[in-house]
Amino acid sequence: MESKIPLIPLSHVAVCQVRIRKYVCGASLMRDHSGSTKTFHEHLLKKHNLVDPKSNKKLHKTQTNISKLLNNAKLIPKM
């Protein structure tokens, strides 16, 4: 029986090597032709809750907006 899934060269795939307890994640992520690491960073953030400390400017901005909202907003109960 032949596989209908096309084989992808290893040079076009990045493999996640984050250890989860005793196991390695091993997720295969397609590399972008431009060399961008966006998909890999998204995988690390969504699946492993890991963030690159150098590229989390958006995260800090969101956290400060939430803290300002909590300090300034009035909580009105819904009835």
PyMOL commands that set and color helices and strands:
alter all, ss='L'
color gray80, all
select helices_A, chain A and resi 10-12+38-48+57-72
alter helices_A, ss='H'
color red, helices_A
select strands_A, chain A and resi 13-15+19-20+23-24+28-30
alter strands_A, ss='S'
color yellow, strands_A
deselect
rebuild
show_as cartoon
